[in-house]
């Protein structure tokens, strides 16, 4: 992942120390330097065995909804297990509810939550707090407060570090329009809503979807963390050519 640090007016690129010697990363760093660009490279000890970056599903920790039950309610931040016939399984968090022009319901998820041919099983959050989406707002300033909701972290907040982040995800390519912040996240939180509280803390502005987190571990202790959230405008524009959707909001007068 990377971003432009406004404090030092330079590009910062962060990756895991464990991946530093991969051939693709070596070629990337050389090409950047050959282009006479001088970004700051930071290498985190990401501790791959840490639950911070682990989206694998552990059935001992979470429980499926029974298939023959009618699910009455699903909320942004609830967990969802995606499983297919190949026994591939992934734990993510629901993002936000949307409707198309045929009144069909959907939930937004992070791109890394995609499992081909998967069925989805709801895992409601154990903390049953409902926040109402009042409006959709782009994050527009560094330093503002930003939060996310996920099945494992529940709600975590931090501060925006940069508005112009980007991330490379293997064959999926490079993703832009990412807000970089200091929010803590745990494996399984990916896909949950990124939001900011209104003054009464019962209503929120939806800002996007929480995607990933990189933590630097020194002697087993988390010393620095950066997370990335895809902006709401980027999400909506990416599907606008294929489907006409709206995100239901709730007015305080209702």
C-alpha positions as CSV (number, residue, x, y, z in Angstrom):
1,X,0.0,0.0,0.0
2,X,1.1,3.6,-0.4
3,X,-0.1,7.2,0.0
4,X,1.2,10.8,-0.3
5,X,2.2,12.0,3.2
6,X,1.2,15.7,3.2
7,X,3.5,16.4,6.2
8,X,6.6,15.6,4.3
9,X,5.2,16.0,0.7
10,X,6.4,12.6,-0.4
11,X,5.1,9.2,-1.4
12,X,5.2,6.6,1.3
13,X,5.1,2.9,0.3
14,X,4.5,0.3,3.0
15,X,4.9,-3.5,2.6
16,X,5.6,-6.4,4.8
17,X,9.3,-7.3,5.7
18,X,8.4,-10.9,5.1
19,X,7.6,-10.1,1.4
20,X,10.5,-7.8,0.7
21,X,12.6,-10.4,-1.2
22,X,9.8,-11.5,-3.5
23,X,10.9,-11.1,-7.1
24,X,7.9,-8.9,-7.9
25,X,8.6,-6.5,-5.0
26,X,12.3,-6.3,-6.0
27,X,11.4,-5.4,-9.6
28,X,8.9,-2.8,-8.4
29,X,11.3,-1.1,-6.1
30,X,14.0,-1.0,-8.8
31,X,11.6,0.4,-11.4
32,X,10.6,3.2,-9.0
33,X,14.1,4.2,-8.4
34,X,15.1,3.9,-12.1
35,X,12.3,6.4,-12.8
36,X,14.1,9.0,-10.6
37,X,11.3,8.8,-8.0
38,X,12.4,8.8,-4.4
39,X,9.5,7.6,-2.3
40,X,10.0,6.5,1.3
41,X,9.8,2.7,1.6
42,X,8.7,1.4,5.0
43,X,8.8,-2.3,5.8
44,X,6.6,-3.6,8.5
45,X,7.0,-6.8,10.5
46,X,3.5,-7.9,9.7
47,X,3.5,-11.1,11.7
48,X,1.6,-13.3,9.3
49,X,0.4,-15.5,12.1
50,X,-1.3,-12.5,13.7
51,X,-5.0,-12.3,13.6
52,X,-4.8,-8.7,12.4
53,X,-4.3,-9.8,8.7
54,X,-6.1,-13.1,8.9
55,X,-9.4,-13.5,7.1
56,X,-9.6,-17.3,7.4
57,X,-12.8,-18.7,9.0
58,X,-12.5,-20.6,12.2
59,X,-15.8,-22.5,13.0
60,X,-14.8,-22.8,16.6
61,X,-15.1,-19.0,17.1
62,X,-18.2,-18.2,15.2
63,X,-21.5,-19.9,14.5
64,X,-23.4,-20.1,11.2
65,X,-27.1,-19.1,11.0
66,X,-29.1,-22.3,10.4
67,X,-30.0,-22.7,6.8
68,X,-33.7,-23.4,7.4
69,X,-34.1,-20.2,9.5
70,X,-35.4,-17.0,8.1
71,X,-32.9,-14.2,8.7
72,X,-35.0,-11.3,9.8
73,X,-32.3,-8.7,10.0
74,X,-28.8,-8.1,8.6
75,X,-26.7,-5.1,9.5
76,X,-23.6,-3.5,8.2
77,X,-20.7,-4.9,10.3
78,X,-22.3,-8.3,10.8
79,X,-20.2,-11.2,9.7
80,X,-20.7,-13.3,6.6
81,X,-19.0,-16.6,5.8
82,X,-18.6,-17.3,2.1
83,X,-18.2,-20.9,1.2
84,X,-18.1,-22.8,-2.1
85,X,-18.2,-26.5,-3.2
86,X,-14.4,-26.6,-3.2
87,X,-14.5,-26.0,0.6
88,X,-13.0,-22.5,0.1
89,X,-14.1,-20.4,3.1
90,X,-13.7,-16.8,3.9
91,X,-14.9,-14.6,6.8
92,X,-15.8,-11.0,6.0
93,X,-18.1,-8.3,7.2
94,X,-21.2,-6.9,5.5
95,X,-20.8,-3.3,4.2
96,X,-24.0,-1.5,3.6
97,X,-27.5,-2.2,2.2
98,X,-28.4,-1.2,-1.3
99,X,-31.4,-1.5,-3.6
100,X,-31.6,-1.5,-7.4
101,X,-34.3,0.0,-9.5
102,X,-36.2,-3.3,-9.4
103,X,-36.4,-3.2,-5.6
104,X,-33.9,-6.0,-5.3
105,X,-31.7,-6.0,-2.2
106,X,-27.9,-6.3,-2.1
107,X,-25.1,-5.8,0.4
108,X,-21.8,-4.2,-0.5
109,X,-18.7,-6.2,0.3
110,X,-14.9,-5.7,-0.2
111,X,-13.4,-7.0,-3.4
112,X,-11.1,-9.4,-1.5
113,X,-14.2,-11.1,0.0
114,X,-15.1,-12.6,-3.4
115,X,-15.2,-16.4,-3.4
116,X,-16.3,-17.9,-6.8
117,X,-19.6,-19.8,-6.6
118,X,-20.0,-19.1,-2.9
119,X,-23.0,-19.3,-0.7
120,X,-23.2,-16.7,2.1
121,X,-24.0,-17.5,5.8
122,X,-24.9,-14.6,8.2
123,X,-23.1,-14.3,11.5
124,X,-24.8,-11.5,13.5
125,X,-22.6,-9.2,15.6
126,X,-22.9,-10.0,19.3
127,X,-23.1,-6.3,20.1
128,X,-26.6,-5.4,18.9
129,X,-26.2,-1.6,18.4
130,X,-27.9,0.0,15.5
131,X,-26.5,3.2,13.9
132,X,-28.6,4.9,11.1
133,X,-27.0,6.1,7.9
134,X,-28.2,9.7,7.4
135,X,-26.1,10.6,4.4
136,X,-23.2,9.6,2.1
137,X,-20.2,11.8,2.4
138,X,-16.7,11.7,0.9
139,X,-13.8,12.1,3.4
140,X,-12.3,15.4,2.4
141,X,-9.7,16.3,5.0
142,X,-6.7,14.7,6.7
143,X,-6.9,14.4,10.4
144,X,-10.6,13.9,10.6
145,X,-12.2,11.1,12.7
146,X,-13.1,7.9,10.9
147,X,-14.6,4.6,12.2
148,X,-15.4,1.2,10.9
149,X,-17.7,-1.7,12.0
150,X,-16.7,-5.3,11.7
151,X,-17.5,-8.7,13.0
152,X,-14.4,-9.1,15.1
153,X,-13.4,-5.5,16.0
154,X,-17.0,-4.4,16.4
155,X,-16.3,-0.6,16.2
156,X,-12.9,0.9,16.0
157,X,-12.0,4.5,15.2
158,X,-8.9,6.4,14.2
159,X,-7.7,9.5,12.2
160,X,-7.3,10.0,8.5
161,X,-3.7,10.1,7.4
162,X,-4.2,10.5,3.6
163,X,-6.9,10.7,1.0
164,X,-5.0,9.4,-2.0
165,X,-3.9,6.0,-1.0
166,X,-3.4,3.0,-3.3
167,X,-2.9,-0.7,-2.9
168,X,-1.7,-3.6,-5.1
169,X,-3.5,-6.9,-4.8
170,X,-1.6,-9.4,-6.9
171,X,-3.4,-10.4,-10.1
172,X,-6.4,-8.1,-9.2
173,X,-4.2,-5.1,-10.0
174,X,-3.8,-1.7,-8.3
175,X,-6.6,0.0,-6.5
176,X,-6.9,3.7,-6.0
177,X,-9.3,6.1,-4.2
178,X,-8.3,4.6,-0.8
179,X,-8.5,6.6,2.4
180,X,-5.5,5.8,4.7
181,X,-6.2,6.0,8.4
182,X,-5.0,4.7,11.8
183,X,-8.1,2.5,12.5
184,X,-7.3,-0.9,14.0
185,X,-8.8,-3.9,12.3
186,X,-8.8,-7.7,12.8
187,X,-9.1,-10.5,10.2
188,X,-12.8,-10.8,9.2
189,X,-13.5,-7.0,9.4
190,X,-12.8,-6.5,5.7
191,X,-15.9,-5.3,3.9
192,X,-17.5,-3.6,6.9
193,X,-18.7,0.0,6.6
194,X,-16.4,3.0,7.1
195,X,-18.3,5.9,8.6
196,X,-18.2,9.0,10.7
197,X,-20.5,9.8,13.6
198,X,-22.9,12.6,13.7
199,X,-23.1,14.8,16.8
200,X,-25.7,12.7,18.5
201,X,-23.8,9.5,17.8
202,X,-26.9,7.7,16.7
203,X,-26.7,8.7,13.1
204,X,-23.6,8.4,10.9
205,X,-22.3,9.4,7.5
206,X,-21.4,6.5,5.3
207,X,-17.9,7.1,3.9
208,X,-17.0,3.8,2.3
209,X,-15.9,0.2,2.9
210,X,-13.1,-1.0,5.2
211,X,-10.6,-3.0,3.2
212,X,-7.3,-3.9,4.8
213,X,-4.9,-3.1,7.6
214,X,-1.1,-3.3,7.9
215,X,0.4,-3.5,11.4
216,X,4.1,-3.2,12.4
217,X,5.0,-5.6,15.2
218,X,8.1,-4.9,17.2
219,X,9.0,-7.7,19.6
220,X,5.4,-9.0,19.3
221,X,3.9,-5.6,20.2
222,X,1.9,-3.6,17.7
223,X,3.8,-0.3,17.3
224,X,2.3,1.3,14.2
225,X,-0.8,0.6,12.0
226,X,-2.3,1.8,8.8
227,X,-5.6,0.8,7.3
228,X,-7.3,1.4,4.0
229,X,-10.9,2.1,3.1
230,X,-12.4,2.4,-0.4
231,X,-14.3,5.7,-0.8
232,X,-18.1,5.6,-1.3
233,X,-18.0,7.5,-4.6
234,X,-15.4,5.1,-6.0
235,X,-17.7,2.1,-5.0
236,X,-20.8,3.6,-6.6
237,X,-19.1,4.7,-9.8
238,X,-17.5,1.2,-10.3
239,X,-20.9,-0.4,-10.6
240,X,-22.9,2.5,-12.2
241,X,-22.5,1.0,-15.7
242,X,-23.9,-2.4,-14.7
243,X,-26.6,-1.7,-12.2
244,X,-28.6,1.3,-11.0
245,X,-28.4,1.2,-7.2
246,X,-29.3,3.5,-4.3
247,X,-28.3,3.3,-0.6
248,X,-31.2,3.8,1.7
249,X,-30.7,6.5,4.3
250,X,-32.7,7.6,7.4
251,X,-33.6,11.2,8.2
252,X,-33.5,12.3,11.8
253,X,-37.1,13.5,11.4
254,X,-38.3,9.9,10.7
